[in-house]
Amino acid sequence: MLFSFEAPDGWELDARCRGRDATLFFGPNRFEPKRERLAREAEAKEICRSCPALEPCREYALGQEELYGVWGGLGEADRRTVLLQRQGLHKRAG
């Protein structure tokens, strides 16, 4: 399955993940041992690192609270951490 996605502002047209195997970014449809998951996510994050759509992709995933996959160079746990940090900043500022 190839990765194809339509974002409202079109940033996905420039994304380096476009047309790649979605399994790299979202994992297989089966149990995945931790070692394999970490290697797969590292490869996906490497693709994201030089992607011209990195920032809008990341912000889209954070805004939508995407639960699965690598988006904007962030994996699932990375996004949870960023969201928790942002919530903490908003509480302190408010």
Number of C-alpha atoms within 10 A of each C-alpha: 8 12 14 14 14 9 11 8 8 12 17 19 15 12 21 17 23 14 12 13 14 18 15 21 24 19 18 12 7 6 8 12 8 9 8 11 16 13 12 20 21 18 14 25 20 12 17 24 15 12 17 16 19 22 15 18 22 19 14 17 20 18 10 9 13 16 13 14 21 27 26 26 23 24 22 17 13 13 24 16 13 13 15 12 12 12 12 12 11 10 9 8 7 6
